[in-house]
Amino acid sequence: MQIRKTFTLLLFLLLFPCLIFAQKIDKILLDNGDMLTGEIKGLRFAMLTFKTDAMSTIQIKWEEIVWLQCAKNCEVKFRWGELKIGRLDSIIYYDKLANLNNVVEITPIKDRFFKQITGSIDAGFNYTYSSKVGQFNMSGTADYRKPKFETIVKASSIITNQPNDTAQAVTKKQDASVQFIRLLKDNYSIDMKLYWQQNTALGLRNRFSTQLGAGKDLIYDNHNKLGVGIGIAGNREQSDGQENSTSNLEALVGIGFKKFYYSSPKINIDAALVNFAGLSELGRFRVEANINAKVEIFTDFFIGITFYDNYDNRPLAGATSNNDFGIVTSLSYSF
């Protein structure tokens, strides 16, 4: 009996510190007077992710928070681009930056790998009986954040079947990319992007590209993000009309805009425009444009509509047009 009591006491002493540190002791005061206790998981796009024992993981609008308490080490980004790493309480309240409206991102440093990944999966299908045209689209995005570093993985596929078109019954527009971003001061950044594309309407069987660039967020607050970037791209292209590949060097300039509405329902708007100018093939000019809008129908599920336009003034052999554009709808899940 004495041995059992001694063993129980030792077990308690070993587990007690774990139980204490496992408790969720972060606190949030809302503008309606409610106090929530739990664990701050991060802030992005004006939404604070907060884990509680009673309500599981919830998202809270940043403008509804008037005060918070958290001793966790985090990376905090302010709207003017400054990055600070340290205890969240010290950064916000003791560094003379107590206005929460100045904070646009919070990233806990010691969170596990999978808990730092956000993204979405989209899928849709359209069919017109009169023309027998069917279209399937699917895409996915995963964004992994660490202090001062960001990795974005994207992939999309749009396959259109139009049997009445004798020139090209099936067209494919597909791409995949991985982008590595190094965040700098004052909302500047540098990045490297590995990219693969296919667009049979433009005669493109394969395009492998390595892009190096630099950018700056001109506007970055809790509801808007406007950024510009420049860079250089080396491409290896293969057309449908020939087996050999050609190498090209291009200069690029782009602009991106995001808008977030967190009333009911949630609405996200994401637009990007990139222009490519040939350096090794002077006179060639390409444009890639994309506008995506999503409306939340219930928690984490959205209905989306996307407009895309790809233009090439000198398309490759086998192209049926120098311009490929379209509108697709999809059901989206965000995580």
C-alpha positions as CSV (number, residue, x, y, z in Angstrom):
1,M,0.0,0.0,0.0
2,Q,2.8,2.4,0.9
3,I,4.5,1.6,-2.4
4,R,1.3,2.4,-4.3
5,K,0.9,5.8,-2.5
6,T,4.5,6.7,-3.2
7,F,4.1,5.8,-6.9
8,T,0.9,7.8,-7.1
9,L,2.6,10.8,-5.5
10,L,5.6,10.7,-7.9
11,L,3.3,10.3,-10.9
12,F,1.3,13.4,-9.7
13,L,4.5,15.4,-9.3
14,L,5.7,14.5,-12.8
15,L,2.4,15.3,-14.5
16,F,1.4,18.4,-12.5
17,P,3.7,20.7,-14.4
18,C,2.4,19.3,-17.7
19,L,-1.2,19.9,-16.6
20,I,-0.4,23.5,-15.6
21,F,1.3,24.3,-18.9
22,A,-1.3,22.5,-20.9
23,Q,-4.0,24.9,-19.6
24,K,-5.2,27.5,-22.1
25,I,-4.6,30.7,-20.2
26,D,-4.9,33.3,-23.0
27,K,-7.7,35.8,-22.4
28,I,-9.7,38.0,-24.8
29,L,-12.1,40.8,-23.9
30,L,-14.8,41.5,-26.5
31,D,-16.5,44.8,-27.1
32,N,-19.8,43.4,-25.7
33,G,-18.1,42.8,-22.4
34,D,-17.6,39.0,-22.7
35,M,-14.3,37.5,-21.5
36,L,-13.0,34.4,-23.3
37,T,-10.3,32.1,-22.0
38,G,-8.4,29.8,-24.3
39,E,-5.4,29.7,-26.6
40,I,-4.6,32.3,-29.3
41,K,-3.7,30.4,-32.5
42,G,-3.0,33.3,-34.8
43,L,-4.4,36.4,-36.6
44,R,-4.7,36.8,-40.3
45,F,-7.1,38.7,-42.6
46,A,-8.8,40.4,-39.7
47,M,-9.8,37.1,-38.1
48,L,-8.3,35.8,-34.8
49,T,-8.3,32.0,-34.4
50,F,-8.9,31.1,-30.8
51,K,-9.2,27.7,-29.3
52,T,-11.4,27.1,-26.2
53,D,-12.3,23.9,-24.3
54,A,-16.0,24.7,-24.4
55,M,-16.4,25.9,-28.0
56,S,-13.5,24.2,-29.7
57,T,-11.7,26.4,-32.2
58,I,-13.5,29.6,-33.2
59,Q,-12.8,32.7,-35.3
60,I,-13.3,36.2,-33.9
61,K,-13.4,39.4,-35.9
62,W,-10.4,41.5,-34.9
63,E,-12.4,44.7,-34.6
64,E,-14.6,43.1,-31.9
65,I,-11.5,42.6,-29.6
66,V,-10.7,45.5,-27.2
67,W,-8.1,43.7,-25.1
68,L,-6.2,40.5,-24.9
69,Q,-3.7,38.8,-22.7
70,C,-1.1,36.3,-23.9
71,A,2.5,35.6,-22.8
72,K,3.2,33.4,-25.8
73,N,6.2,34.2,-28.1
74,C,4.8,35.4,-31.4
75,E,5.7,37.2,-34.6
76,V,3.6,40.3,-34.8
77,K,3.3,42.3,-38.1
78,F,2.1,45.9,-38.1
79,R,0.3,47.6,-40.9
80,W,3.4,49.7,-41.8
81,G,5.4,46.5,-42.3
82,E,7.3,46.3,-39.1
83,L,7.9,42.8,-37.8
84,K,8.5,42.1,-34.1
85,I,9.2,38.7,-32.4
86,G,8.7,38.2,-28.7
87,R,6.0,37.9,-26.0
88,L,2.7,39.1,-27.4
89,D,1.9,41.1,-24.3
90,S,5.2,42.9,-24.4
91,I,5.0,43.7,-28.1
92,I,1.5,45.1,-28.1
93,Y,1.2,46.8,-24.7
94,Y,4.8,47.7,-23.5
95,D,6.2,48.9,-26.8
96,K,3.9,51.9,-27.1
97,L,1.9,50.3,-29.9
98,A,-1.2,49.5,-27.9
99,N,-3.6,50.3,-30.7
100,L,-4.9,46.9,-31.8
101,N,-5.9,48.4,-35.2
102,N,-2.2,48.6,-36.0
103,V,-1.8,44.8,-35.8
104,V,-2.5,42.9,-39.0
105,E,-0.9,39.5,-38.3
106,I,0.0,37.3,-35.3
107,T,1.9,34.1,-35.8
108,P,2.7,31.9,-32.8
109,I,6.3,30.7,-33.0
110,K,6.0,27.3,-31.3
111,D,2.8,26.0,-33.0
112,R,3.1,22.6,-34.7
113,F,3.7,22.3,-38.4
114,F,0.2,21.4,-39.5
115,K,-1.4,24.0,-37.3
116,Q,0.5,26.7,-39.3
117,I,-1.0,25.7,-42.6
118,T,-4.0,27.5,-44.1
119,G,-5.6,27.1,-47.5
120,S,-8.6,26.0,-49.5
121,I,-9.9,23.3,-51.8
122,D,-12.2,24.2,-54.7
123,A,-14.1,22.0,-57.2
124,G,-16.9,22.6,-59.7
125,F,-18.7,21.2,-62.7
126,N,-20.7,22.9,-65.5
127,Y,-22.6,21.3,-68.4
128,T,-24.7,22.7,-71.1
129,Y,-27.1,20.2,-72.8
130,S,-27.7,22.2,-76.0
131,S,-24.1,22.5,-76.9
132,K,-22.9,19.3,-75.1
133,V,-20.1,21.3,-73.5
134,G,-18.9,20.1,-70.1
135,Q,-16.3,21.7,-67.9
136,F,-14.6,20.4,-64.7
137,N,-12.5,22.5,-62.5
138,M,-10.5,21.8,-59.3
139,S,-7.9,23.8,-57.4
140,G,-6.1,23.9,-54.1
141,T,-4.0,26.3,-52.1
142,A,-1.8,25.7,-49.0
143,D,0.0,28.5,-47.2
144,Y,2.6,27.7,-44.5
145,R,3.8,30.6,-42.3
146,K,6.9,30.9,-40.1
147,P,8.4,34.1,-38.7
148,K,9.7,36.0,-41.7
149,F,9.1,33.1,-44.1
150,E,6.1,32.0,-46.1
151,T,5.7,29.0,-48.5
152,I,2.7,28.9,-50.8
153,V,1.7,25.8,-52.8
154,K,-1.0,26.1,-55.5
155,A,-2.5,23.8,-58.2
156,S,-5.4,24.1,-60.5
157,S,-7.0,22.3,-63.4
158,I,-9.8,23.3,-65.8
159,I,-10.7,20.6,-68.4
160,T,-13.4,21.5,-71.0
161,N,-15.0,18.9,-73.3
162,Q,-16.7,20.3,-76.4
163,P,-17.4,17.5,-78.8
164,N,-18.9,19.8,-81.5
165,D,-15.5,21.5,-81.9
166,T,-13.8,19.5,-84.5
167,A,-10.5,21.5,-84.2
168,Q,-10.0,20.7,-80.5
169,A,-12.6,18.6,-78.7
170,V,-10.9,18.7,-75.3
171,T,-8.9,21.7,-73.9
172,K,-6.9,21.8,-70.7
173,K,-5.7,24.7,-68.6
174,Q,-3.6,23.4,-65.7
175,D,-0.8,24.8,-63.5
176,A,1.1,24.1,-60.3
177,S,3.5,26.2,-58.4
178,V,5.5,26.5,-55.2
179,Q,6.6,29.9,-54.0
180,F,9.1,30.7,-51.2
181,I,8.8,34.2,-49.7
182,R,11.2,36.0,-47.4
183,L,9.5,38.8,-45.5
184,L,11.5,42.0,-45.0
185,K,11.0,45.3,-43.2
186,D,8.6,48.0,-44.3
187,N,6.3,45.5,-46.2
188,Y,9.1,44.5,-48.7
189,S,9.7,40.9,-49.7
190,I,11.8,38.7,-52.0
191,D,10.7,35.4,-53.4
192,M,11.4,32.5,-55.7
193,K,8.7,30.6,-57.6
194,L,8.8,27.3,-59.4
195,Y,6.0,27.1,-61.9
196,W,4.5,24.5,-64.3
197,Q,1.7,25.4,-66.9
198,Q,-0.3,23.8,-69.6
199,N,-2.8,25.5,-71.9
200,T,-3.8,23.6,-75.0
201,A,-5.9,26.5,-76.3
202,L,-2.7,28.5,-76.6
203,G,-0.7,25.6,-78.0
204,L,1.2,25.1,-74.7
205,R,1.9,21.5,-73.8
206,N,4.4,22.3,-71.0
207,R,6.0,25.4,-69.6
208,F,8.5,25.0,-66.7
209,S,9.5,28.3,-65.2
210,T,11.8,29.6,-62.4
211,Q,10.9,33.1,-61.3
212,L,12.9,35.5,-59.0
213,G,11.3,38.7,-57.8
214,A,10.9,41.4,-55.2
215,G,7.7,43.0,-54.0
216,K,6.1,45.5,-51.6
217,D,2.7,45.8,-50.0
218,L,1.5,49.3,-50.6
219,I,-1.6,48.8,-48.5
220,Y,-1.9,46.2,-45.8
221,D,-4.6,46.6,-43.1
222,N,-7.2,44.3,-41.6
223,H,-9.5,44.5,-44.7
224,N,-7.3,45.3,-47.7
225,K,-4.0,44.2,-49.2
226,L,-2.5,45.8,-52.3
227,G,0.9,44.7,-53.5
228,V,3.2,45.1,-56.5
229,G,6.2,43.1,-57.7
230,I,8.8,42.9,-60.4
231,G,11.1,40.0,-61.4
232,I,12.7,37.9,-64.0
233,A,11.6,34.5,-65.3
234,G,13.5,31.7,-67.1
235,N,11.1,29.4,-69.1
236,R,11.4,26.1,-70.9
237,E,8.4,25.7,-73.3
238,Q,7.1,22.9,-75.3
239,S,4.3,23.3,-77.8
240,D,1.6,20.9,-79.1
241,G,2.9,21.4,-82.6
242,Q,6.5,20.2,-82.1
243,E,8.5,17.9,-79.8
244,N,11.5,20.2,-79.2
245,S,11.6,22.6,-76.3
246,T,12.7,26.2,-76.4
247,S,14.2,28.4,-73.6
248,N,13.1,32.0,-73.0
249,L,14.0,34.8,-70.6
250,E,11.3,37.2,-69.6
251,A,10.8,40.3,-67.4
252,L,7.7,40.4,-65.3
253,V,5.7,43.0,-63.4
254,G,2.5,42.2,-61.4
255,I,-0.1,43.6,-59.0
256,G,-2.3,41.8,-56.6
257,F,-5.3,42.9,-54.5
258,K,-7.3,41.3,-51.7
259,K,-10.4,42.5,-50.0
260,F,-12.0,40.9,-46.9
261,Y,-15.6,41.4,-45.8
262,Y,-16.4,39.8,-42.4
263,S,-20.0,40.8,-42.0
264,S,-22.6,38.2,-42.6
265,P,-22.0,36.5,-45.0
266,K,-18.2,36.5,-45.3
267,I,-16.9,37.7,-48.7
268,N,-13.4,37.4,-50.1
269,I,-12.2,39.0,-53.3
270,D,-8.7,38.1,-54.7
271,A,-7.4,39.6,-57.9
272,A,-4.0,39.3,-59.7
273,L,-2.5,40.7,-62.9
274,V,1.0,39.7,-64.2
275,N,2.6,41.0,-67.4
276,F,5.5,39.2,-69.1
277,A,7.8,40.9,-71.6
278,G,10.2,38.8,-73.7
279,L,13.9,39.5,-73.2
280,S,15.3,36.7,-75.3
281,E,12.4,36.9,-77.7
282,L,11.9,40.6,-78.1
283,G,8.4,41.7,-79.0
284,R,6.6,38.8,-77.3
285,F,4.1,39.8,-74.6
286,R,2.0,37.7,-72.3
287,V,-0.7,38.6,-69.7
288,E,-2.1,36.4,-66.9
289,A,-5.2,37.8,-65.1
290,N,-7.3,36.2,-62.4
291,I,-10.2,37.5,-60.3
292,N,-11.8,35.3,-57.6
293,A,-14.7,36.0,-55.4
294,K,-16.1,33.8,-52.6
295,V,-19.2,34.0,-50.4
296,E,-19.6,31.9,-47.3
297,I,-22.7,29.7,-47.2
298,F,-21.9,28.1,-43.9
299,T,-18.9,27.7,-41.6
300,D,-15.7,27.3,-43.8
301,F,-17.7,26.5,-47.0
302,F,-18.0,29.0,-49.8
303,I,-19.5,29.4,-53.2
304,G,-16.9,30.9,-55.6
305,I,-16.7,32.4,-59.0
306,T,-13.5,32.9,-60.9
307,F,-12.7,34.9,-64.1
308,Y,-9.4,34.1,-65.8
309,D,-7.7,35.5,-68.9
310,N,-4.4,34.3,-70.5
311,Y,-3.1,36.3,-73.5
312,D,-0.1,35.6,-75.7
313,N,0.6,37.8,-78.7
314,R,2.9,35.1,-80.1
315,P,1.3,31.8,-79.1
316,L,3.1,28.5,-79.7
317,A,2.5,26.2,-82.7
318,G,-0.8,24.3,-82.4
319,A,-2.7,27.2,-80.7
320,T,-6.3,27.8,-81.8
321,S,-6.2,31.4,-80.4
322,N,-3.9,33.9,-78.8
323,N,-6.4,34.5,-76.0
324,D,-7.9,32.0,-73.5
325,F,-10.5,33.3,-71.0
326,G,-13.4,32.0,-69.1
327,I,-15.6,32.0,-66.0
328,V,-15.9,29.0,-63.6
329,T,-17.9,28.4,-60.5
330,S,-17.0,26.1,-57.6
331,L,-17.7,25.0,-54.1
332,S,-14.8,25.8,-51.8
333,Y,-13.7,24.6,-48.4
334,S,-11.2,26.7,-46.3
335,F,-9.0,25.3,-43.6
